[in-house]
């Protein structure tokens, strides 16, 4: 009965991180990606962690916007969280809005995690349409920076730190 337990546990461990990227690529390092600097064609209609439907038009073009695709289960996503919190606290008074777009998670788990970790920005539940619309690759975290006119200016793929976020925020504020 326990003959293959080690193999099964190893496979479960590896699969639990499938889709969670630790790459530190930016827009230029993403083959086939060419939307930066143009009016974004992306869209979404997704639920928040309380079950209310939201769409991209509620946020697009209303001010500088950061969309962070992440997951409670993703170690690189958790690593960049303190820096995202600092960025949001610093730039929120200047009109920055941030959306956490949780991938492969449950609303209850995201709601609890966000509350316990002081994530006081909008928390939405990514669906396949939103992921495809923003042309995401296989991994998260992905952080997208959108200017006041609704144009995607840049994106960071993989876990990043405060200085990387600050550099991209400067382009959209």
Backbone torsions as a table, in degrees:
resi	resn	phi	psi	omega
1	UNK	NA	-38.9	-177.4
2	UNK	-94.9	7.5	-175.7
3	UNK	-56.8	-39.3	-176.5
4	UNK	-110.8	12.7	-176.9
5	UNK	-59.5	-42.7	179.3
6	UNK	-60.3	-43.8	178.9
7	UNK	-64.6	-44.7	179.5
8	UNK	-61.7	-45.3	179.4
9	UNK	-64.3	-39.3	177.5
10	UNK	-62.6	-45.1	178.5
11	UNK	-63.8	-40.5	178.1
12	UNK	-62.3	-41.1	179.4
13	UNK	-62.3	-47.8	-179.5
14	UNK	-63.8	-42.3	-179.6
15	UNK	-67.8	-27.0	-179.6
16	UNK	-66.7	-19.5	178.9
17	UNK	-105.4	5.6	178.4
18	UNK	-59.7	129.7	179.9
19	UNK	88.4	-8.2	179.0
20	UNK	-96.8	111.1	-172.5
21	UNK	-94.7	144.8	171.4
22	UNK	-114.6	8.1	178.3
23	UNK	-64.1	150.4	174.8
24	UNK	-117.0	57.6	178.6
25	UNK	-94.9	152.1	173.8
26	UNK	-111.1	-170.6	-177.6
27	UNK	-54.2	-42.9	-177.8
28	UNK	-64.5	-25.2	-179.6
29	UNK	-89.5	8.0	-177.2
30	UNK	-107.0	95.7	-177.7
31	UNK	-55.8	136.6	177.6
32	UNK	85.5	-4.8	-179.9
33	UNK	-94.3	125.6	-178.1
34	UNK	-146.2	25.0	-176.5
35	UNK	-92.1	-12.2	-177.4
36	UNK	-57.5	134.6	178.1
37	UNK	87.0	-4.8	178.8
38	UNK	-111.9	162.5	176.4
39	UNK	-58.4	124.4	-175.6
40	UNK	-70.1	138.3	177.4
41	UNK	-98.2	0.1	-177.6
42	UNK	-67.7	157.0	177.8
43	UNK	-155.0	164.0	172.2
44	UNK	-158.6	153.4	168.8
45	UNK	-136.6	103.7	-174.1
46	UNK	-137.3	163.3	177.8
47	UNK	-91.9	149.6	171.2
48	UNK	-86.5	-177.2	-175.8
49	UNK	-72.7	-5.4	178.1
50	UNK	-107.3	1.8	176.8
51	UNK	92.9	8.9	178.9
52	UNK	-92.7	135.1	-179.6
53	UNK	-77.0	138.2	175.6
54	UNK	-132.8	151.0	174.9
55	UNK	-128.6	163.2	-174.5
56	UNK	-60.2	-33.1	-177.9
57	UNK	-61.0	-23.8	177.2
58	UNK	-64.8	-25.8	-172.7
59	UNK	-113.5	-35.0	-171.9
60	UNK	-63.4	128.0	174.7
61	UNK	76.7	7.3	-179.7
62	UNK	-94.6	-8.0	-178.7
63	UNK	159.7	178.1	177.6
64	UNK	-63.1	138.7	-173.0
65	UNK	-135.2	136.5	173.5
66	UNK	-119.5	128.1	175.6
67	UNK	-115.3	120.8	-178.9
68	UNK	-113.6	111.9	174.1
69	UNK	-84.3	126.0	-170.5
70	UNK	-154.8	-180.0	174.8
71	UNK	-153.3	146.5	178.3
72	UNK	-64.1	-25.1	-175.6
73	UNK	-88.7	-1.5	-170.4
74	UNK	-101.5	110.1	-179.9
75	UNK	-56.4	-43.8	177.7
76	UNK	-63.0	-33.7	177.6
77	UNK	-64.3	-42.4	178.9
78	UNK	-66.2	-35.1	179.6
79	UNK	-63.5	-38.1	-176.4
80	UNK	-85.3	-7.5	-177.0
81	UNK	-56.4	-48.5	180.0
82	UNK	-58.5	-36.1	179.1
83	UNK	-72.1	-37.6	175.1
84	UNK	-62.9	-40.2	178.2
85	UNK	-62.4	-42.4	178.6
86	UNK	-64.1	-43.4	179.5
87	UNK	-61.2	-45.6	-178.0
88	UNK	-64.3	-44.1	179.0
89	UNK	-62.7	-38.6	-178.0
90	UNK	-71.9	-40.0	-172.0
91	UNK	-104.5	-8.6	177.7
92	UNK	-58.5	-41.2	178.0
93	UNK	-62.2	-18.7	178.4
94	UNK	-93.3	9.4	175.6
95	UNK	97.8	4.3	179.3
96	UNK	-67.2	131.9	171.9
97	UNK	-111.9	144.5	178.8
98	UNK	-128.3	140.7	176.3
99	UNK	-122.6	126.6	169.6
100	UNK	-92.9	120.0	-178.7
101	UNK	-109.3	94.9	-174.8
102	UNK	-73.8	131.5	-176.6
103	UNK	-110.2	133.2	176.9
104	UNK	51.3	51.0	-177.8
105	UNK	-137.6	171.6	176.4
106	UNK	-108.1	147.0	-179.6
107	UNK	-55.7	-41.8	-179.4
108	UNK	-62.8	-42.4	-179.5
109	UNK	-67.9	-41.7	179.1
110	UNK	-66.2	-44.6	179.0
111	UNK	-57.6	-46.7	-179.9
112	UNK	-66.0	-46.3	-179.2
113	UNK	-61.2	-45.2	-179.7
114	UNK	-62.4	-43.2	179.5
115	UNK	-64.5	-44.5	-178.6
116	UNK	-67.8	-23.7	-175.1
117	UNK	-111.5	12.5	175.0
118	UNK	65.3	32.9	178.3
119	UNK	-89.6	91.5	-172.0
120	UNK	-98.3	25.7	173.3
121	UNK	-100.3	175.9	-177.2
122	UNK	-63.6	131.1	178.6
123	UNK	-115.2	116.7	179.7
124	UNK	-119.2	158.8	-179.3
125	UNK	-103.7	108.9	-178.6
126	UNK	-63.1	139.6	171.4
127	UNK	-117.9	175.3	-175.6
128	UNK	-61.2	-37.2	179.3
129	UNK	-62.4	-43.0	179.4
130	UNK	-65.4	-42.1	179.6
131	UNK	-62.3	-45.0	179.2
132	UNK	-69.3	-38.9	-178.7
133	UNK	-60.9	-38.1	178.6
134	UNK	-89.0	7.7	176.2
135	UNK	51.2	48.8	178.4
136	UNK	-76.3	148.1	174.2
137	UNK	-81.1	-151.7	-174.9
138	UNK	-83.3	-17.0	-171.2
139	UNK	-118.8	161.7	171.2
140	UNK	-130.4	160.4	6.2
141	UNK	-78.9	152.5	171.4
142	UNK	-132.6	129.4	-179.7
143	UNK	-120.0	123.4	-174.8
144	UNK	-111.2	134.6	-177.1
145	UNK	-113.3	120.5	-175.0
146	UNK	-121.5	130.8	-176.1
147	UNK	-80.9	-179.7	-176.8
148	UNK	-63.2	-22.6	179.2
149	UNK	-88.9	-0.6	179.4
150	UNK	87.7	13.6	178.7
151	UNK	-92.7	133.8	172.9
152	UNK	-73.0	121.5	-177.1
153	UNK	-94.1	-41.0	-178.9
154	UNK	-162.7	172.7	173.1
155	UNK	-150.0	148.4	176.1
156	UNK	-114.3	131.1	-179.2
157	UNK	-111.3	125.4	-176.4
158	UNK	96.8	166.7	-177.9
159	UNK	-64.1	135.8	-179.6
160	UNK	-131.8	172.4	-179.6
161	UNK	-117.0	179.8	-175.7
162	UNK	-52.2	-48.7	-176.5
163	UNK	-61.9	-39.8	177.0
164	UNK	-64.0	-45.1	179.8
165	UNK	-63.6	-44.2	-178.2
166	UNK	-60.3	-41.7	179.3
167	UNK	-60.1	-41.8	-179.3
168	UNK	-75.5	-35.9	177.6
169	UNK	-60.9	-39.9	-179.8
170	UNK	-57.5	-27.2	-179.5
171	UNK	-77.3	-19.4	-175.6
172	UNK	-114.6	-12.5	-179.0
173	UNK	-76.5	NA	NA
